[in-house]
Amino acid sequence: MTIETALDLFKELLAAPSPSGREEGVAQIVRTKLDQIGFDHETDGAGNLLVRLGGQEVDGPLICYAAHMDEIGMVVTSITSTGDLLVDRTGGLFPWKLGEGPVEVLGDSESIIGVLSMGSTHTANAANQSVQWSDVRILTGLTTSQLADAGIRPGSTAVPTREVVGPVLFGDPADPLVGAWTFDDRMGIVALLRLLQTLKAIGVTPLYPTLIAFTVHEEGGGHGAKILSATEMPDIFVSIDGSPIPPGVPLSLDGRPGVWSKDRLTHYDQRLVRAFCASATAAGTEAQPAVFAQAASDASLVYAAGGVHRTACFGHVRENSHGYEVARLSGFDRVLETLVHFVTENNFEE
């Protein structure tokens, strides 16, 4: 899978709305791609998609590599008599990341288009106003009975309309940036699908028994990953997810991948951090270790729940986290090349 076809896959995944609890569109794309690559797959009761691979060292640890299928969004909390929708966030979404604009509300029967509204600027304190979710509503132009016919109710979820999500390439044509709403975690999905395609193409088995997982409901607390770890009992859980760049965290948007050393829940296994750094070097790049005060991943959520022995989180570095995110396009190949080495050659158990 070339970088061009990887971008095409990324665009296809972005076209499927996938707020937590409504991951079925992305899941169907992943199933289709797995069929095309030639890997058997299964879906557990929670909706996680799983691919099982043998290992060269059959008695080695079972390693799960996971990317989550859900995206941040909004949830309808109530419906006014005029058909407006009051909303709150699902996952780490804040109104200032969205602004006013079109959104898609996923109903039980059909989806509708509305416009996110934050009120008039013709007020005395407009220049200093801080917008909270209590200030936000979705204008639908529909009656309450029309909304009911579409299956729009408290608990329905909403995301930006697909026309605005990207991706877009910009900057230096020789080493461009790519932007989209949001990478989290569709580029992790792309990385794992590219990994599977590469393993199939070169005919190599992972060094250790491997479980490739596409999980549900990460944004709300890693619930899909927690269920997976309880039923599959992997020894090691690796999230393939992006590294944000909050103030004070020394990450560069230069194409080098990121590896998490600590987040708000845990210290990651430092043997695995070193192993990813070594694999990045072997792949001709360099991993950027990072410490996050206000972030978590499927891996740290599973570890904090006591569901796995060791954890790691690895992936591309991204700016504008939980918004219109930006990464270096060259980073996606570097993530893939590092992953291939780590999965097939890095004997970090020695």
DOPA-871894 format. One record per residue (C-alpha): residue number from 1; y, z, x; residue in one letter. Coordinates in nm, 2 decimals, decimal comma. Example, Ala and Ser with C-alpha at 12.3 -4.5 7.8 and 13.67 -1.06 7.14 Angstrom:
2
seke|y|z|x|vexlum
1|-0,45|0,78|1,23|A
2|-0,11|0,71|1,37|S
! end
This chain:
350
seke|y|z|x|vexlum
1|0,00|0,00|0,00|M
2|0,32|-0,12|0,17|T
3|0,65|0,06|0,13|I
4|0,75|-0,21|-0,12|E
5|0,45|-0,15|-0,34|T
6|0,50|0,22|-0,30|A
7|0,85|0,19|-0,44|L
8|0,71|-0,02|-0,73|D
9|0,46|0,26|-0,80|L
10|0,74|0,52|-0,78|F
11|0,95|0,31|-1,03|K
12|0,65|0,29|-1,26|E
13|0,60|0,66|-1,25|L
14|0,97|0,72|-1,31|L
15|0,95|0,51|-1,63|A
16|0,72|0,76|-1,79|A
17|0,90|1,08|-1,92|P
18|0,70|1,38|-1,80|S
19|0,86|1,72|-1,89|P
20|0,62|2,01|-1,86|S
21|0,36|2,00|-2,14|G
22|0,41|1,62|-2,19|R
23|0,26|1,48|-1,87|E
24|0,03|1,24|-2,05|E
25|0,23|0,92|-1,96|G
26|0,23|0,99|-1,58|V
27|-0,14|1,10|-1,60|A
28|-0,24|0,77|-1,76|Q
29|-0,06|0,58|-1,48|I
30|-0,24|0,79|-1,22|V
31|-0,58|0,73|-1,39|R
32|-0,52|0,35|-1,39|T
33|-0,43|0,35|-1,02|K
34|-0,73|0,56|-0,93|L
35|-0,95|0,31|-1,11|D
36|-0,79|0,02|-0,92|Q
37|-0,83|0,19|-0,58|I
38|-1,19|0,27|-0,67|G
39|-1,22|0,65|-0,69|F
40|-1,40|0,84|-0,96|D
41|-1,18|1,10|-1,13|H
42|-1,20|1,37|-1,40|E
43|-0,96|1,57|-1,61|T
44|-1,00|1,94|-1,67|D
45|-0,92|2,13|-1,98|G
46|-0,56|2,20|-1,87|A
47|-0,49|1,83|-1,80|G
48|-0,51|1,84|-1,42|N
49|-0,65|1,51|-1,27|L
50|-0,91|1,56|-1,00|L
51|-1,07|1,34|-0,73|V
52|-1,36|1,49|-0,52|R
53|-1,42|1,37|-0,17|L
54|-1,69|1,48|0,07|G
55|-1,62|1,60|0,42|G
56|-1,75|1,51|0,76|Q
57|-1,81|1,88|0,82|E
58|-2,00|1,96|0,49|V
59|-1,98|2,34|0,55|D
60|-1,61|2,34|0,62|G
61|-1,34|2,49|0,39|P
62|-1,27|2,32|0,06|L
63|-0,91|2,19|0,08|I
64|-0,71|2,10|-0,23|C
65|-0,41|1,86|-0,18|Y
66|-0,20|1,87|-0,50|A
67|0,11|1,70|-0,64|A
68|0,24|1,80|-0,98|H
69|0,30|1,55|-1,26|M
70|0,57|1,73|-1,46|D
71|0,95|1,70|-1,42|E
72|1,24|1,93|-1,50|I
73|1,39|1,89|-1,84|G
74|1,53|2,05|-2,15|M
75|1,36|2,22|-2,45|V
76|1,49|2,22|-2,80|V
77|1,56|2,58|-2,91|T
78|1,70|2,51|-3,26|S
79|1,83|2,24|-3,49|I
80|2,16|2,27|-3,67|T
81|2,22|2,16|-4,03|S
82|2,41|1,85|-3,90|T
83|2,11|1,74|-3,69|G
84|2,24|1,85|-3,35|D
85|1,99|2,00|-3,11|L
86|2,05|2,32|-2,91|L
87|1,87|2,32|-2,59|V
88|1,77|2,53|-2,29|D
89|1,62|2,43|-1,95|R
90|1,25|2,39|-1,86|T
91|1,21|2,43|-1,48|G
92|1,51|2,45|-1,25|G
93|1,75|2,23|-1,44|L
94|2,12|2,32|-1,49|F
95|2,38|2,14|-1,70|P
96|2,61|2,06|-1,41|W
97|2,33|1,85|-1,26|K
98|2,33|1,63|-1,57|L
99|2,68|1,58|-1,71|G
100|2,72|1,41|-2,05|E
101|2,50|1,11|-2,12|G
102|2,20|0,97|-2,29|P
103|1,88|1,17|-2,32|V
104|1,53|1,10|-2,46|E
105|1,38|1,36|-2,69|V
106|1,01|1,35|-2,71|L
107|0,89|1,41|-3,07|G
108|0,54|1,46|-3,20|D
109|0,55|1,12|-3,38|S
110|0,82|0,93|-3,18|E
111|1,09|0,97|-2,93|S
112|1,46|0,95|-3,02|I
113|1,77|0,89|-2,81|I
114|2,06|1,13|-2,82|G
115|2,37|1,21|-2,62|V
116|2,41|1,53|-2,42|L
117|2,74|1,69|-2,53|S
118|2,94|1,96|-2,35|M
119|3,24|1,96|-2,58|G
120|3,60|1,85|-2,55|S
121|3,82|1,88|-2,24|T
122|4,12|1,93|-2,47|H
123|4,12|2,31|-2,43|T
124|4,34|2,55|-2,24|A
125|4,09|2,64|-1,97|N
126|3,90|2,31|-1,94|A
127|3,97|2,27|-1,56|A
128|3,80|2,60|-1,49|N
129|3,52|2,60|-1,74|Q
130|3,17|2,68|-1,62|S
131|2,91|2,51|-1,84|V
132|2,61|2,71|-1,95|Q
133|2,32|2,60|-2,16|W
134|2,47|2,78|-2,45|S
135|2,76|2,53|-2,43|D
136|2,53|2,23|-2,45|V
137|2,39|2,04|-2,74|R
138|2,23|1,70|-2,80|I
139|2,40|1,48|-3,06|L
140|2,14|1,28|-3,25|T
141|2,32|1,11|-3,54|G
142|2,01|1,19|-3,75|L
143|1,96|1,42|-4,05|T
144|1,73|1,71|-4,03|T
145|1,48|1,53|-4,24|S
146|1,49|1,22|-4,01|Q
147|1,43|1,45|-3,71|L
148|1,14|1,61|-3,89|A
149|0,99|1,27|-3,96|D
150|1,00|1,19|-3,58|A
151|0,84|1,53|-3,51|G
152|1,15|1,67|-3,34|I
153|1,13|2,05|-3,37|R
154|1,19|2,37|-3,17|P
155|0,98|2,32|-2,86|G
156|1,03|1,95|-2,83|S
157|1,13|1,85|-2,48|T
158|1,40|1,61|-2,35|A
159|1,48|1,43|-2,03|V
160|1,74|1,17|-1,91|P
161|1,68|0,83|-2,05|T
162|1,47|0,61|-1,83|R
163|1,75|0,35|-1,78|E
164|1,94|0,60|-1,56|V
165|1,66|0,74|-1,34|V
166|1,64|0,47|-1,07|G
167|1,52|0,43|-0,80|P
168|1,82|0,28|-0,61|V
169|1,83|0,18|-0,24|L
170|2,16|0,22|-0,06|F
171|2,32|0,27|0,28|G
172|2,21|0,10|0,60|D
173|1,98|-0,19|0,51|P
174|1,79|-0,13|0,84|A
175|1,71|0,23|0,74|D
176|1,81|0,28|0,38|P
177|1,83|0,58|0,16|L
178|1,66|0,59|-0,18|V
179|1,79|0,78|-0,48|G
180|1,63|0,87|-0,81|A
181|1,61|1,13|-1,09|W
182|1,40|1,31|-0,97|T
183|1,16|1,27|-0,68|F
184|1,00|1,60|-0,78|D
185|0,72|1,54|-0,77|D
186|0,65|1,17|-0,83|R
187|0,68|1,09|-0,46|M
188|0,41|1,35|-0,40|G
189|0,19|1,16|-0,64|I
190|0,27|0,84|-0,46|V
191|0,18|1,00|-0,12|A
192|-0,16|1,11|-0,25|L
193|-0,24|0,78|-0,41|L
194|-0,14|0,60|-0,08|R
195|-0,36|0,85|0,11|L
196|-0,66|0,77|-0,11|L
197|-0,59|0,39|-0,08|Q
198|-0,57|0,43|0,30|T
199|-0,90|0,63|0,32|L
200|-1,07|0,36|0,11|K
201|-0,92|0,08|0,33|A
202|-1,02|0,23|0,66|I
203|-1,35|0,37|0,54|G
204|-1,29|0,72|0,67|V
205|-1,41|1,04|0,51|T
206|-1,19|1,36|0,53|P
207|-1,29|1,60|0,80|L
208|-1,34|1,88|0,54|Y
209|-1,45|1,87|0,18|P
210|-1,15|1,77|-0,02|T
211|-1,01|1,79|-0,37|L
212|-0,71|1,56|-0,46|I
213|-0,53|1,71|-0,76|A
214|-0,25|1,59|-0,98|F
215|-0,15|1,91|-1,16|T
216|0,04|1,99|-1,48|V
217|0,31|2,24|-1,55|H
218|0,43|2,33|-1,20|E
219|0,79|2,36|-1,31|E
220|0,72|2,64|-1,55|G
221|0,52|2,86|-1,31|G
222|0,24|2,65|-1,15|G
223|0,01|2,71|-1,44|H
224|-0,20|2,40|-1,39|G
225|-0,26|2,48|-1,02|A
226|-0,35|2,84|-1,11|K
227|-0,61|2,72|-1,35|I
228|-0,74|2,47|-1,10|L
229|-0,77|2,74|-0,83|S
230|-0,96|2,97|-1,06|A
231|-1,21|2,71|-1,16|T
232|-1,25|2,51|-0,84|E
233|-1,19|2,80|-0,59|M
234|-1,06|2,60|-0,30|P
235|-1,02|2,78|0,03|D
236|-0,70|2,61|0,12|I
237|-0,43|2,48|-0,12|F
238|-0,17|2,23|0,01|V
239|0,12|2,12|-0,21|S
240|0,25|1,77|-0,14|I
241|0,60|1,82|-0,25|D
242|0,96|1,76|-0,12|G
243|1,17|1,99|0,09|S
244|1,52|2,06|-0,05|P
245|1,82|2,11|0,17|I
246|2,01|2,42|0,05|P
247|2,30|2,55|0,25|P
248|2,20|2,71|0,58|G
249|1,85|2,54|0,59|V
250|1,85|2,32|0,91|P
251|1,68|2,01|0,76|L
252|1,79|1,66|0,83|S
253|1,77|1,35|0,61|L
254|1,65|1,14|0,89|D
255|1,30|1,04|0,78|G
256|1,11|1,33|0,94|R
257|0,89|1,52|0,69|P
258|0,93|1,88|0,61|G
259|0,68|2,16|0,62|V
260|0,74|2,49|0,44|W
261|0,71|2,81|0,66|S
262|0,83|3,06|0,39|K
263|0,97|3,05|0,04|D
264|1,08|3,32|-0,21|R
265|0,71|3,41|-0,28|L
266|0,53|3,40|0,05|T
267|0,49|3,32|0,41|H
268|0,27|3,01|0,43|Y
269|-0,03|3,01|0,66|D
270|0,12|2,96|1,01|Q
271|-0,20|2,80|1,14|R
272|-0,15|2,53|0,88|L
273|0,22|2,50|0,96|V
274|0,13|2,44|1,33|R
275|-0,14|2,20|1,23|A
276|0,10|1,99|1,02|F
277|0,35|1,98|1,31|C
278|0,07|1,87|1,54|A
279|-0,04|1,59|1,30|S
280|0,32|1,47|1,26|A
281|0,35|1,44|1,64|T
282|0,02|1,26|1,66|A
283|0,15|1,02|1,39|A
284|0,46|0,94|1,60|G
285|0,71|1,16|1,41|T
286|0,81|1,53|1,40|E
287|0,77|1,78|1,12|A
288|1,07|2,00|1,02|Q
289|0,97|2,36|0,94|P
290|1,19|2,53|0,69|A
291|1,24|2,87|0,52|V
292|1,36|2,88|0,16|F
293|1,51|3,18|-0,02|A
294|1,51|3,03|-0,36|Q
295|1,22|2,79|-0,39|A
296|0,85|2,80|-0,47|A
297|0,56|2,55|-0,49|S
298|0,23|2,51|-0,66|D
299|0,08|2,64|-0,33|A
300|0,29|2,96|-0,31|S
301|0,25|3,03|-0,68|L
302|-0,13|3,00|-0,65|V
303|-0,13|3,23|-0,34|Y
304|0,10|3,49|-0,50|A
305|-0,14|3,50|-0,80|A
306|-0,44|3,57|-0,56|G
307|-0,60|3,24|-0,63|G
308|-0,65|3,10|-0,28|V
309|-0,70|3,22|0,08|H
310|-0,45|3,00|0,26|R
311|-0,16|2,77|0,17|T
312|0,08|2,50|0,29|A
313|0,35|2,28|0,15|C
314|0,44|1,94|0,31|F
315|0,63|1,63|0,22|G
316|0,95|1,44|0,23|H
317|1,30|1,59|0,28|V
318|1,54|1,54|-0,01|R
319|1,90|1,60|-0,09|E
320|2,04|1,69|-0,43|N
321|1,73|1,89|-0,53|S
322|1,67|1,91|-0,91|H
323|1,92|1,63|-0,97|G
324|1,97|1,27|-0,86|Y
325|1,77|1,32|-0,54|E
326|1,81|1,13|-0,22|V
327|1,56|1,08|0,07|A
328|1,53|0,85|0,36|R
329|1,30|0,56|0,27|L
330|1,13|0,56|0,61|S
331|1,02|0,92|0,55|G
332|0,76|0,81|0,29|F
333|0,55|0,62|0,55|D
334|0,59|0,92|0,79|R
335|0,46|1,15|0,53|V
336|0,16|0,92|0,47|L
337|0,08|0,88|0,84|E
338|0,10|1,25|0,90|T
339|-0,13|1,32|0,60|L
340|-0,39|1,07|0,71|V
341|-0,41|1,24|1,05|H
342|-0,42|1,59|0,90|F
343|-0,69|1,50|0,65|V
344|-0,91|1,30|0,88|T
345|-0,86|1,44|1,23|E
346|-0,69|1,77|1,25|N
347|-0,96|2,03|1,32|N
348|-0,73|2,33|1,27|F
349|-1,03|2,56|1,21|E
350|-1,12|2,55|1,58|E
! end
